[in-house]
Amino acid sequence: GYAGTLQEETVAEAKGVYTSTSAGAPALRTPAHLAAYTDGLEVLDPGIVPVQSWRPEFDGDAEYDLGKPGVLGVVARVP
């Protein structure tokens, strides 16, 4: 549908801009993909969330939508 095409165009445009920087190309991953990296580790609160929602003093009340595009982050440690 239109929304999927629009999102694909936005992703393609973002990749083009990012690839032209010294950082290289971005890697697009879903929350489930990121979770696979944490198998066997202790995931710290708040878990996999947009990076702007992760902070050490997290109180559990932050609202976020994992369906929106953005940069996700997760912090985990060896138990």
C-alpha positions as CSV (number, residue, x, y, z in Angstrom):
1,G,0.0,0.0,0.0
2,Y,0.8,3.7,0.0
3,A,2.1,3.8,3.6
4,G,4.5,0.9,2.9
5,T,5.8,2.6,-0.3
6,L,6.2,5.9,1.5
7,Q,8.1,4.2,4.3
8,E,10.3,2.4,1.8
9,E,11.1,5.7,0.1
10,T,11.9,7.4,3.4
11,V,14.2,4.5,4.4
12,A,15.9,4.6,1.0
13,E,16.4,8.3,1.2
14,A,17.8,8.1,4.8
15,K,20.2,5.3,3.8
16,G,21.5,7.5,0.9
17,V,22.2,10.4,3.2
18,Y,23.7,8.3,6.0
19,T,25.9,6.3,3.5
20,S,27.5,9.5,2.3
21,T,28.9,10.2,5.8
22,S,32.0,8.6,7.3
23,A,29.8,6.4,9.5
24,G,28.8,4.2,6.6
25,A,25.5,2.6,6.0
26,P,22.9,2.1,8.8
27,A,21.6,-1.3,9.8
28,L,17.9,-1.6,10.1
29,R,16.8,-4.0,12.8
30,T,13.5,-4.8,14.5
31,P,13.0,-5.0,18.3
32,A,12.9,-8.8,17.9
33,H,16.3,-8.7,16.0
34,L,17.8,-6.7,18.8
35,A,16.4,-9.1,21.4
36,A,18.3,-11.9,19.7
37,Y,21.6,-10.2,20.5
38,T,20.7,-10.3,24.2
39,D,20.1,-14.0,24.5
40,G,21.7,-15.2,27.7
41,L,22.2,-11.7,29.0
42,E,20.4,-9.7,31.7
43,V,18.5,-6.9,29.9
44,L,18.4,-3.7,32.0
45,D,15.2,-1.6,32.3
46,P,13.6,-0.3,30.3
47,G,14.6,-2.9,27.8
48,I,14.5,-2.3,24.0
49,V,13.2,1.2,23.6
50,P,13.8,4.4,21.5
51,V,17.2,5.7,22.7
52,Q,15.7,8.9,24.0
53,S,13.5,6.9,26.4
54,W,16.5,5.0,28.0
55,R,18.1,6.6,31.0
56,P,19.4,5.1,34.3
57,E,16.7,6.8,36.3
58,F,13.9,5.3,34.3
59,D,10.7,5.2,36.3
60,G,8.7,2.9,34.1
61,D,6.2,5.6,33.1
62,A,7.7,6.7,29.8
63,E,5.5,6.2,26.8
64,Y,6.8,5.2,23.4
65,D,5.7,3.6,20.2
66,L,8.0,0.9,18.8
67,G,6.0,1.1,15.6
68,K,7.4,4.5,14.7
69,P,10.7,4.8,13.0
70,G,13.6,5.8,15.1
71,V,16.8,4.6,16.8
72,L,16.3,1.8,19.3
73,G,18.7,0.9,22.0
74,V,19.2,-1.8,24.6
75,V,21.6,-2.3,27.5
76,A,22.4,-5.8,28.7
77,R,25.0,-7.4,30.9
78,V,26.4,-10.8,31.7
79,P,24.4,-12.2,34.7
